[in-house]
Amino acid sequence: PPTARGSGAQLNDQGFALMRQGRYAEALPLFEQALEELRGSGTLPEAYTLYNLAFTRLQLGDCTDVRRMLDRSQRIQGRRAEIDRARVQANSQCGGDNSGPGGGGDD
């Protein structure tokens, strides 16, 4: 797939539009690229990207770093029902495993 262009926030927005259409596999690389640009900024776009990436991975059956991303997102933006629901899904779907396919990463 072609490399998306734009700021981290723009990449997150593009991925979010795909995510809302159920096009998770297409959204995944956009969220990953957005996070690379936003990581450590402590901004709302970083928090949203962390949540969106975690949610997308869950929809694709990948538990890699999902709980950690949800925790980081919550630390930035505060407690949200969406994060709580994704955490319940992660606990159900991922069991005690936080790495999932491909092992752990540093997202």
Residue pairs with C-beta under 8 A, 6 or more apart in sequence:
1 26
1 29
3 33
4 11
4 14
4 29
4 30
4 33
6 14
7 37
8 33
8 34
8 35
8 36
8 37
8 38
8 41
8 45
8 46
8 49
9 34
9 38
9 45
11 30
11 31
11 33
11 34
11 37
11 49
12 30
12 31
12 34
12 38
12 45
12 48
12 49
12 52
14 30
15 27
15 28
15 30
15 31
15 34
15 49
15 52
15 56
16 27
16 48
16 52
18 24
18 26
18 27
18 30
19 27
19 52
19 55
19 56
24 56
24 59
24 60
25 60
27 52
27 56
28 53
28 56
28 57
28 60
31 49
31 52
31 53
31 56
32 53
32 107
34 45
34 49
34 53
35 46
35 49
35 50
35 53
35 107
38 45
38 46
38 49
39 46
40 46
42 76
43 76
44 76
44 77
46 76
47 72
47 73
47 74
47 76
47 77
48 73
48 77
50 69
50 70
50 72
50 73
50 76
50 107
51 69
51 70
51 73
51 77
51 80
51 82
51 83
51 86
53 69
53 107
54 65
54 66
54 67
54 69
54 70
54 73
54 86
54 90
55 82
55 86
57 63
57 64
57 65
57 66
57 100
58 66
58 86
58 89
58 90
58 93
58 94
61 93
61 100
61 101
62 100
62 101
62 102
63 90
63 93
63 94
63 97
63 98
63 99
63 100
63 101
64 98
64 99
64 100
64 101
64 102
64 103
64 104
64 105
64 107
65 98
65 99
65 104
65 105
65 106
65 107
66 86
66 90
66 94
66 98
66 100
67 87
67 90
67 94
67 98
68 98
68 107
69 107
70 83
70 86
70 87
70 90
73 83
74 80
74 83
94 100
98 104
